C-alpha cells in the first residue's frame, strides 16, 4: 500500500487468547497512521448488528460524515439504519423533519454502500483493523465476507484478528470465499520463546524465576503478565500481589470472556474454577445440584468459548490455563465463592478424597473451633511438606487460627508451631522460622524429652545459619544436659549441631570431637543421613586443619553412604551434601564435588527446599567457575543472592554476594561486581572466622584484584588474620598466596610478590595436592615473568598441565597466558602467540571478558614488539610513533595531555568504547601498561621531533 498498490489486501492474524494479537494489530494501526493512511479500528459490540463495523466507523465518524454528505437521502438513511451510532454522531445521517424514512433494503444494498464508503475513504489508502472477530455478530461476518468476495476498487487493507479455536464455520467461510484479487498475508502468533520472556522480564528477578514463569505461562504474554504481578521475583517467595487485586482493565482478555456466558455456563465455570485443576461433570453437578446432562450442555458452551478443554476421554475437563482458573475463582462474589468451596469439600468428603485435595476448600470455610477442619489441614500440610513447604505453611497457619486457644490443646498448638516453623525454614524464611520456633519452645512440654530435643536441634540449625553462634551453643548445651540418655538419636543430632557451630567459629578440634561422638550414635542406630553428615563434617574439619589423609578417609565413608541413597533419602541429606561437597573441593575431588552439588541443587529446587540451598548454590557456583562455565555459575549465584536476601542471613548474604561479584568481575561486569562486593563487605565482620566467611573474603580479595585495586586486595589479608592467614584452612592458603602474589606484582613490589609465591610453594609442598602445587608454580612463574620472562617457561608449563589435570580450567588458562609470554621472550614467537591466542579464544567462549581482554592486550603488546624486531613500518613524518594509526596517535596525544576517555570521546566525536579500543591498541603497540606510560612516551616523541 505504501508503494501505491491498488489491490485490496487481507491480513489474517490468529492465535490463542492473550497471545498478543491485539498488540500486533495496535502496532499495525500506529504504522498505518504514521504513513498518513486513514485507519478504522473496531471490536465487537455485544447486542448490536454490524457491531465490529459500527465500532470501526465510530472511530472516524466525522470523516464518514463528510464523505456521505453528497449521498442521496435514500443512501444516507440506509447507512444510518445499518449503523445507528453514526447517526447519533453525525447530523447528516439523521432524517430531516417531514422527510419520510425509506423502508429497510436488502442486505446486499447495505454491503454495496459500505464498499463504496470504503472506496471514498481510501485517500491515499485505508486500513480497516477488526479485532476479536471470532466474537462478532453474524451480520458483521456477512459484511466482511461480502467485502472480501467483491473487494473495494481502492487501496484498502482489512486486517482481522481472531482466536482460531473459537472461529465458527461462518467466519471461516467468509475468509475462505475471498476473491482472487485480494492479496492475503496470514500469521498465527506462536508462544514467546524462553529468550523472549527473559527480555521482557529483564532486571526483575533471577534467571530461574524467569524460567519458571515462562514454563507456567506457556509463553503466553497475558498469562505471563498476571504471573509476574502475582509472584515475588524469586522462587518460593511471597506473592507480589493477589489476583483479586486485579481490576478488569488489568486483564481484559479474561474478564470480557465471562460477560458473554449464559447464567448456567457462568455457574459451571465458577464451580470448575473453585475445584482447580481437572474436574468431572458429576462433581460439578453435585456442587450445583443440577443434572449431569445440563452441566454437560453448559460445558459444551464453555468449550466453544475455549474456556474449558477436554483433558482425557470421558467426562473430565479443565479450564484452559491455571491463571484463568485462579482469576475466575478470585473474582467470584465472596459469599458465592465460600458456598462453592463448602459444597466442593462436602462432595470430595463423600468421595473419601485425600486431605490435600480437601484442604484448599476447607481453608476457605473453616470456622474457629472446628477441630475436624484442623485435622484435615494438619494432615494435608504433612502430606505436602516435602514437596511444597510454602503451601504447607499456609494450611498450618489457617489450622492454628481455627484451633481453640484452650489449655488442653496447648501441646497440640506447640507441635503445630514446630511444623509451621519447619515449613517456613524449608521455604527459606529463616528469621520467621526462628521466631516461630522460639514461640513453640515456650509452649512445648519438656517431657517427653525427645520431641523437645529435636525441636531444639532444628532451632540450632536455623540460628547457626543466621550467625547466632553463641546463642546456639548455649541453647544446645543446656538441652544436652537435660537429656537423661546421651546415646540417643536426639542427642546425636544436638551434638552434630554443636560440631557444625564449632567449625563455623573456626574451632576444628572441637568440631572433630563432637562430630565423632555424634557419628558413634548414628552408626549404632543406623541413621544413614546423620552418618553421612557427620563423616562429611569430619572430612571438612580435618581438611581445614591440614590432616589430609584422615580427611580423605572420612570423605570416602561419607560418599559411599551418599551415593548409595535413593532420591527420597538423598533429599533428607542435603546438609550432608554441603559438607561432603566442600570437602571434595578442598581435597581436589572436583568431579565428585560437581556431581554432588549438581544433584543436590536439582533435588532441593524440585522439592522447594530452600533452607540450605544458598550454601549448596555457593558450592555449585565455585565448581562451575573452576570448570569455566561462567554463565551457568552466574545464574546459580544470582539465585543464591535472592534466596539469601529472603533469609536475611548475614552469612548467606556474604557468601552469595561475594560469589556473584567473583563471577561478574570475570564476565567483565565490573560495576555489578563492585556493587555485590560492597553488599558482601557490609555483611562481613572485620575479622572473619570459620571456613565460610574466610572463603567469602578470599573471593572479595580477587574481585578487588581483577578491578586493579591491589591495595584493597592486600587489605583483605587482615580479615583472614594477617600474613600467616590463621583463619584460612591449610588447603586454601595456596590460593590466597597466589592472589597476593598478583596483587604485589600489580603494585610493582616484586620482592614482596616473590615472598608470597615462596609461601605458596612451601604450603603446597606440605599438602601434596597436584592442583595446589600447580597453583603455586603459577605464582612463581608470574614473578619470574616480570624479572626474566624466559625463566618462567618451565614453571608456567608445569602449572598449565597440573591445573588442567586438576580440572581448574580458568586458572589453567591464566597459566597459558604466562606461558605464552615466556615462550615469546625465549624467542619462540609463533608458539608464544599461539598460546596467547588459545587463551584469549577460550576465555571469550566462556564469557570471561576481563581475562580475555588481558590475554588480548598481552598478545597485541608482543605483536607490536615482534613487528619492531622484524623491522616496523616507518613514517618519516612521525618518527617513533610509526606503528600507530592516525586515530591512535590522536588518542595517545590527548592521553598525554591528561584527558579522560570520556573527554577524548567528546573531543573526537566517537564512542567511549571506541576510545577504549584505540587505547588498548596503543598500550600493546607502545609496550606500556598505563596511561602514564603513554603520556611519557608521547612526551619523549614530542621532544625528539
N, C-alpha and C positions, 0 to 999 in steps of 0.2 A: 504493500500500500504506500509505503514511503517512496518507492520507486515509481509510483504512478500507475500501478496495476489496476485495471478496471474491473476484473472479475471479483465476484463475491468469494469470501473465504469463511471457512468454519474452523474454529479452534475448539477441539473437544478435550476437556480436562477431567479426568476421572480419578477416583481413589476413595479410600475409606474415610469415615468421619474423623475429622481432626487432623488429617494428613497434611493439610496446608493448601488446599485448592483455593480457598478464599484469599489467602495471602498472595498466591501467584496471580490470580485474577486482579487483585488490587495493584500489583506491580504493572500488569498489562495496562490498566486504566491510567496509571501515572505516566507510563511511557507514551501512551497514545496522546495524552493531553500535552506532554512536553513537545510532541511533534505537531501540535495545533489541530489534531483531529477532533471532531465532535464525538463525545462519549455519552452513551446511555448505559446506565448500570442499574440492574434491578434484581430483587429477590422475591420469592413467592409471598403473596399476601393472602392469608387464610380468609376463607369466606367470600372471596371476590373472584369473579370471572376475569380471565386475562390478567391475573394478579401480578405475575412477574413482569409482564409488559407494561402494565399500569405503573408499577414502581419505577421502571426504567424511564418512561416518558415523563413522570412527575419530576424527575431529576433535571429535565431540560424543558419545563413547561412553557417558559417564555419564548424560547426558540421555536417550539412547536406552534405556539400561538401565532407567531409571525409568519410561519410557513403556511398555515391553513387559513390565514385571513383572506386569501384570494379564492378560497374554495366556495363552492355553492352551498346554499343553506342545507340542501339535502345531504351533501357530503359531510359538512360540519356536524350536523345532528347525528349522523351515523357514527362518526368518530366519538362524539360525546356519549353516545349510548354504550359504545364499547369501553370507554374509559371515563367514568363519571368523575374521577378525581381530577382529570384535566379540565373538565368543565367547571369544577369548583375553583380552579386557579385562574382560568383564562375566560374573560368576558366574551371573547369572540366565539366560543363554543357553546355559550348559553343561548337558549331560544329567545328570539326577540318577542316583545309583548305583541299579542294579536296575531302572531305567525303560527300556523298550525304545525305541530311536530309530526313529521312523517312516521309511518309505522316501521318497526324493525325490518331490516332487509336480510336476505340470506347471508350466512357466514362468509362465503366466497367474496361477497361485495366488500365486507369489512376487511378481509385479508388483502384485497386489492388496494384499499385505501391506505392500509398500513404500509404496504410495499411502496406505494407512491410517496408516502410521507418519508420513509427511509431514504428514498432516492433524492428527495428535496433536501434532506438534512445532510447528505454526504458531500459537503463542500468544506474543505477539499476531500475529506474522507470521513467515514463514520465507523465507529467501533461500538457494537452492542454487546455488553457483558451481562450474561444471565447466570446467576449463581444458584446452586441448590435446585436445579430444575427437576430433580427426581421428586421433589415435593410440590411441583407446580400443578395447578388445576388442569383438567383436560382441555379447556379452551385455549390456554396458553400453549400447551403442547401441540394442538392442532394448528395454531397460528405459526409456530416455529416450523412445523412440517411443511406448511404451505409456502413459507418464505424460502425454505431450502429446495423445494421442488421447482418453484419458479422464482429464482433469486432476483433481487433488485438489479436494475441495469446501472450500477454505480459502484464505486469502490467502498463496499460495505463488508466489514468483518463482524461475524457473530461468534462470540466466544461463550461456550456453555460449560459450566462445571456441575458435576453431579456424582453421587455415590453409585457406582456401577452395581453394587449389591442390592440397591433399592430401586434400580431403574426398572419400570414396568414395560410391558410389550408396546404400549402406545409410544413411549419415548424412544425406544429402540427403533421402532418402525419409522418414526419421524426423521431420525438421523440417517437410517439406512436408505430411505427413499429419496435422498437428495439428488439434485441434478448433477450431471457430469460437469457442468460449468462451475460448480462450487469446488474450490480447492480446499482440501482437508488436511489439518495437522492434528494428530491425536497423541495424547500422552497420558499414561497412568502414573501418578506420583507414587514412587516407592518409599518405603520407610527410610528414616535417617540412618546413615551408617554410624558406627561407633566413633569414627573421626568427626563426623558432623556434630554428634552430641557433645563430644569433647570441646569443639569450638564454641558451641552455644553456651556451655556451662563453664567456660574458661575462667579461672580465678575464683570459682565459687566453692570448690571442695576438692577432695582428694581424687586421684585417678580411679581408685577402687569404688568410691562413691559414684563417680560419673558412670563407670561401667555397670554398676548395679542399677542405676536409674535407667540407663539405656536398655538393659535387659528387661526390666519391669515395664517400661513404656512401649516395648516392642518397636522402637524407632518412631513412634507417633508423636509429633510435636505437641499436640494438645494434651496428651497424657503426660508427656514429659514436663510440661509447664505446671500441671497440677501436682505431680510427684515432687518436683523441685521446691514448690511452695510448701508442701506438706512435710518434707524431710529436712532434718538438720544436715549440714554439709559434712557429715562423717557417718560411717556405718554404725548402726546401733544407737545413734543419738536420738534425742527427743525431737518430736515434730517441730518444725519451724512455724507451723500454722495448721489449724484443723480445717477439714473440708467444709464444716458448717460455718466457717468464717468467709467462705467464698460467696460472692454476690453473682447474680445472673450475668452481669457483664464480664465476669472473670472467665466464665466457661460457657458462652452462649451455645456452642455446638452441642452441649449436653442438655442444658435447660430447655432449649427450644424443642428438643425431641419429645419431651414429655407432654407438651401442650396439645399435641395433635392426637393423643391417645384417647380411646373410649374409656369411660369410667371403669369398666370391667378389666380392661388391659392395664390401666393405671394401677388398680389394686393388685393385680398379679405381679407386675414388675416391682412394686414396693415390697411385696411379700418375698419375692425372689431376692431382692437386694438385702433384705434382713437375713435371709438364710446364708448369703455369702457366695460360696463357690458353686459347685454343682448342686442342682435341686431337681426334684422329681415332682410330677404333677400331683401325686397322691398327697405328698406333704403340703404342698401349696393349697390343695383343695381342703385339707383338714384345717389349715390355719384360717382360711377364708370362709369355711363352712359352705362350700359350693360343690356342685357336681364336677367330677373329673372331666367330662366332655365339655362343660362350659369353660373350665380352666384351659383345656387344650385349644379351644377356639380362641381364647384371648392370647395364648402363647403363639398361635399362628399369626395373629395381628402383630405381635411383638417381633416375630421373625421377619415379617415383611418390612418392618421399620428397622431391621438389623440391630435391635436392642438385645435380642436373645438369639442364641445359636444352639443347635443340637450338638451334643458332645459325644454321646455314644448311642448305639442303637437302642431303641426303646424310648421311654418317656423321661429321659434325662437331658437337662438343658443347663445353660449357664449364660449369664449376661456377657456381652461381648468382651468386656475387659473389667478387671477388678476396680479400676478407677471409676468406671461408670457405676458399678455396684455400690461403691462407698459413697459416691456423690448422691445417688438416689436415696440411699439409706439415711444419710446425714441431713438431707433436705426434706425428708418426710416430716410432717407435722408431729410434734413431740409426743402427744398422747397416743396418736395412731402408731408411732414407732414403738413405744413401750408396749402397747397392746399386741402388736405383731411379735415382738420378742417374747412376750408371755405365752402366746399361743404356739410359737415355734418351739419353745422349750417344752411345753406340755406334749406336743406331738413327738419330739425327739425322746422325751422320757418314756412315752408309750412304746417307742421302738427299742427301748433299752440302750440308747446311744451312750457313747463314752463320755466321761466328764469334760474332756477337751472340746467335744462337739457342742455340749450344752453351755459351757462357761460363757461364750460371747453373748448369749441370751440372758443367762442368769445374772450377769453383772449389770444388765440394764434394768431388771425389775426387782432385784433383791432388796428387801427391807431390813431395817435394823432389827436384830434379834432372831432372824431366820437361820437357825442352825443347819437346816438342810441345804440352804444356799451356800453357807460357809463350807460345808463338807464337799460340795461339788467343786467350788472354786479352789479349795486346797488340793483336791485330787487332780484337777486339771493342771494346776501350776506344777505339781510334782511330775506330771507326765511330759511336760514340755521344757522343764528346767534345763535339760542338757542340749536342747536344740534351739530354744527361743527364750532365753532368760528375761528379755525385756517384756515379753507378753506374760511370763510367769509373775514378774514383779507387779504388773498391772492387776492381775487377778488376786494376788495376795494382798495388795493394798485395799482392794474392794472387800475382800474377806475380813480384813481387820476392821474396816468401817462398820461392817454388818455384825461382827461378833460382839455380844453384850460385854460391857466392862464390869463384870462381876468377879468376886474373889475366887469362886470355884472354877472360873475359866482363865485365871491369871497364868497358870502354867502353859495352857494351850496358846494363849496370846504370845508368851515369850518364845515358844517354839516356832510360831508363825513369823515372829520378828526375825529369828535367826535365819529362816528360809528366805525371808524378804531381803535380808542383808546379803545373803549369798547370791541371790538373783541380781541385786544391784551391783555387787562386786564383779560378778561374771560379766555384767553389762558394761563394766568399766568405770562406774561411778564410785571411786574409792572413798571419797570423803563422805558421801551419803551412806555408803556401806558401813564405814567405821562408826558413824553416828548411830545408825540403826543397831549395830552390834552392841554398842555401849548401852543403849536402851534395853536391848534384850538381856544383857548380862545383869542389869539391875533387877530384872523380874525373874530371871531363870533360877529355879531352885538349885541349891548347892548339891543336893542329892537327888538322883544318883549322880556320881561324880563324872562318869564317862561322858555323857552328853555335854556337861558343863566344860569339861576339859577340851572336847572337840571344838566347842564354841570359842574358847579362849585361843586355841591354836589357829583358828581361822582369823580371829581378830588380830593375832600377832602377825600373820601373813600380810594383812591389809595395812597395819600400822608400819610394818617394815618397808613396804612398797611406798608408803607416804614419807619415809625418812625419820619416823619417830623411834629411833633405836633404843634410847634409854628407857622410855616408857614401855616398849615391847619387852625388853629384858626383865624389867621389874614385874610386869604382869605375868609373864610365863613362869618365872622362878617361883612366884607366890602360888601359882596353880600346881606346879610340880610338888611343892612342899605339902599341899593339901591332899594330894593323891596318896592313898594308902597302898597302892600296888604300883611300884615303879617300873615293872617289866610288862606293862600293858601297852597295846597299840596306841591308846590315847596319850600315854606318857611319851612314847617314842615320837609321836607327831610333835609334841611340845619340845622335845629335845632337838628334833630336826629344825624347828623354827628358831630355837636358840642358836644352833650352829650356823644357820643362814645369816642370822643377825650378827654373829661374831665375824663372819667373813666380810659382811658389808661394812664393818668397822675396821677391817684390816687385821683382825686377830686370827691368824691362820692356825696357831696351835690350839686355841680354844675351840675353833671350828672343828678341827680334826677329832678332838677328844669327844665332843658332843655328838658328832656325826657317827663316830664308831659305836657309841652307846646305842644310838637310835637304830643303827644297822643291825646290831645283835638282836634286838626285839623284832625288827622287821623280818629277819631270817627265821626266827623262832616261830613266828605266826604266818609265814609265807605271804607277806604283804609285798607283792612284786612292785607296784608303783612306788611305795616308800623305799624299798630296797634300791631300785634304780636311782631314785632321788638322792639317797644317802651316798651311794657309790659315786654318782656324778659330782656331788658336792665335795666328797673326799678327794676325787681326782683334781678338782679345781683348786682346793686348798693346798694340796701337795705340790701341784704345778706352780702355784703362786709362790710357795716357799722355796722352790727350786729343787724339790725332790722328784725328779723326772721319772725315775724307774718306778717308784711307788705310785706315782700319779698314773702311769700307763697301766699298771696292774689293776688299779681301781677302775679305770676307764674301760678296760676290757670286760670286766664284770658288768658294768653298767650298760654298755652297748649290747652285750649278749642278752640281757633281760629286755632291753628296749626293742630290739629288732625281732624278738620272739612274740611281741604283743600283737593281739588283734586290734583293729581300729578302735573298738569301744574302750579297751584298757589303755590304749595309747592316748585317747582323748582325756583320760583321767591322770595322765602322767606328763602333762605339759610343763609343769615345774621341773621335772627331771630333765626334760629336753634343754631347758635353759642352761643347767649346769653341765650336762653332757656335751651340748653343742659348743659352749665356750671352752670347755676343757679340750675338745678336739681342735679348736682353733689354736689354743696355746701350745698344744703338743704336736702341731703341724699335721694333723689328720684332717686336712681341709675338705677333701671329697666327702668324708663321712659327716663333717660338720654341715656342709651344704645339704646333703641328703636329709639329715635330721631336721635342720631348720626349715627346709622347704616343706617337708611333710607336716611339721608342727604348725607352721603358718597356715597351710591349707586346711588342716583339721580345725584349728581354732577359729578361722574365718568362717568356715562352713557351719560350725556349731555356735557362732556368735559368742565365743568365749573370749572376752576382752581383758580378763584380769591380768594375765601375764603376757598377753600378745605384744604389748610395746617392747618388752625385753626380748621376745623371740624375733620381732621385726628388726631390732637393732643388730642382733647377731646375724640375721639374714642379710641386712644391708652390708655388713662387714665382709661376709664371704662373697657376696655378689660383686662388690667393688674389687676384691682381690682377683676375681675372675675376669674383670674388665667389663662386666655387664652393668654399666653405669646407669642406663635409662631405667632398667628394672630396679636397680638399687634406689634410684630417686623416688620411684613410685612407692616402694616399701618404706622409705624414710619419711615421705610425706604422710603416709598412713600412720606411721608411728607418732609423728608430731601431733596429728589431730587427736589420736587416742590419748596421748599424754596430756594434751590441753583439756580433754574431757575429764581425765582422772585428777588433774591438778596435783600430781605427784612431782615434787621438785626433782627427784632422782630421774624419773621418766622424762620430764621436760628437758633436763640437761642432756641425757643420753640421746634422745630423739633429735633435738635441735642441733647438737654437735655433729651427729651423723649426717643430717641434712646439709649442714654447712660444708662438711667434708666432701660430700658428693657434688654439691653445687659449685664449689670452687674448682673442682676438676672439670666440670662441664663448661666452665667459663662464665657461670652466672655469679659474678663476683659480688654484685650488690645484694642479691638474695642470700649469698653465703655469709656476708658480713652481718646482715640482719639476723639470720639464725644464730650466728656466733654470739651476737650481743644478748639474745634471749638466753642462750645456754650459759653465758658468763654470769648473767644476773641471777641464775639459779644455782651457781656453783659457789661453794664455800671457799674461803681464802686458802685453806689447807685441805686438800682432798684426802679422803680416807676410803679404803675399800676399792676393789678392782673396778667397779662400775664408774665411779667418779674419776678415777685416775685415767681410765680409758677415754672418757669424755674430754678430759683436759688435754690428753695427747692429740685427739682429733682437732681440738681448737688450736693447739700449737702448730699443727701442719696447715690449718686454714690460714693462720697469720703468715706463715712462711710462704705459702703459694700466692698470697696477695702482696708479697715482697715487704712485709712488715716484720723484719728479722728481730727487732728489739722486743716486740710484743711476744713473738715466738719464744725467745730466750727467757722472757719474764715468766712464762708458764712453768718453768722449772721449779720455781718457788712453791707452786701449788702441789707439786709432787714430792716436796720435802727437801729440795736442794739438789746439788750436783750428783750426789750418790743415789738419788731417786728412791729413797726408802719406801715411799708409798706405792711405787710400781712393783709389779711382780718381776721375778728374775728373768722370765722369758721375754717380756715386752720391753725390758730396758734397752735391748739392742735396737729396737725400732725408735725409741726415744733418742738414743745416742746418734743414730743416723740422721734424724731430723735436726738435731742440734749441730751436727757437722755441717749440714747445708746452710743453717742459719748463720753460723760463724763465717762460712765462705762468702755468703751474700754480704756480710758486713765487712769483708776484706781482712778478717783476722785469721790468717792461715795457720798460725801456731795453735790457736785455740781450737780450730777445726780439727787439726791433727790429733790433739789430745782427746777430743770426743771420739774420733774414729778409732783411736787406740783402745779406749774404754769398750767400744763396741766389739772389737776383736777379742779382747780378753774375756768379756762376758759370754760371747758366742762360743768360745773355745771350751768354757766350763760346761755349757749346756749340751754340746754335741748334737745340735739340730741343724740339718742341712740348709733350711731356709734362712735361719738366723745367721749362720756362718756366711751365707751368700750376701745377706744384707750388710753385714759388717765389711765384707770385701768391697761392696759398692761404696760404703763410706770412705774406705781407704782410697779407692780408685778416684773418687771425686776430689779428694785432697791432692792426690798426685797429678790429676789433670790440670790443676791450677799452678803447679810448680814445674813439673816436667811431664807434659802430656803423654809422651811416648812410653813413660814408665808405668802408665796406668793400664796398659793393654792387658796384661795377664790377670790382674785383679778384676778388671771390668768384664773380661771374657768369662772368668770363673763365676763372677756374680750373675751374669746373664744366664749361664747354664744352670746354676743352682736355683735361681729364682724361678726359672721356667719349670724345672722338675718339681719344685715345691708348690706349683700352682699359683704363684704370686705374679699374675700377668702384668699388672700396672708397674710394679717395681722392676720386673724384668725389662720392660720397655725403657724405663729410665736408665737402666744399666746399658741398654743398647745405644742410647744417646752418648753416654760417656765412652763406650767402646768405639763408636764411630769417630768421635773427636780424637781419641787416642790413636786410632789407626791412621787418620789423616796426618797427624803430626809425625807419625812414624814413616811417612812417605807413601803409604798405601791409600792414595787419594780416592781412587774409584771405590775401593772396598769400604772406606770410611763413609763416603757419601751414600753408598747403598744401605749401610746400617742406619744412617740418619733418616733416609727416605722410608725405610721399612718401619721405623719407629713412628715417624710422622703419619704415615698411612694408617697404621694400626690404631694410633690414638684418635685419629679422625673418625675411623669407622666405629669406634666405641663411644664417640661423642666427647672425648676428653679434650676439649678445645684449648684449655690452658696448657696442657702438656704437649699437644700437637703444635701449638704456637712456639713453645720453647724449642722443640725439635726443628721446626721450620726456620727459626731465627738462627740457630746454630748452623744449619745446613747452608743458609744463604751467606752467613759470615765467612764460612770456609770456602764457599764457592767464589766469593769475591777475592779471597786470598789466592785461590787457585788461579784465577784469571790474572792476578798480579804476577804470580810466579811464572806463568806461561807467557807473559807478555800482554798486558792490558792494552785496550784501545787508548789512543792518545788524542787529546783535544788541545790544539795549540792555543786556544783562547782561554782555557781554564786550568791548564797545568794539572795539578794533583787531583782535582775533582773530576777527572776524565771519566770515571766509571759511573758517575751519577747522571741520570737523565735530567732534562731541563726542569721538570716539575720537582724532582727530588732535590735538585740544587736549590730551588726556591724555598722548599720546606726547610732544608738544612740551614739556609741563611737566616730564616725567620726564627728557627730554634736558637741559633746563635745570638739573636737579638733578645732572647728571653721570653718569647711569646709562647702562650699555651696552645694546645691543639685546637681548642675552640676558637681562639683569636685568629690562628692561622687559617682555619676553615672559613671564617668570615672574610678575612682579607683576600683569600684566593677564590672565594665563592664556590667552595667544594664542600662535600660532606665531611664531618669529623672522622667518620670511619675511613674515608679515603686518605685523610691526613695520617691516621694511624698506620695504614698500609704503606704509604710512602716512607714514613719514619722507620718502619720495620726494615724496609729495603736499605735505607740509609745506614742503619745500625750494622746490617750484615755487610754492606759494601765497604764501610769505613773501618770495620773491625772494632767497633766500640759497643758498649752495653748501656750507655746512659745518655741523657740529653746534654749533660755537662761535657761528655766526651765529644759529642757532635759540635758543641759550641767551641771547644778548644781546637778541634780540627779546622773548623771554618775560620777561626781567628788566625791560625798559622797560615792557612791558604791566602787569607787577605794580606798578611804581611809579606808573603812570598811574591804575590802578584803586584 
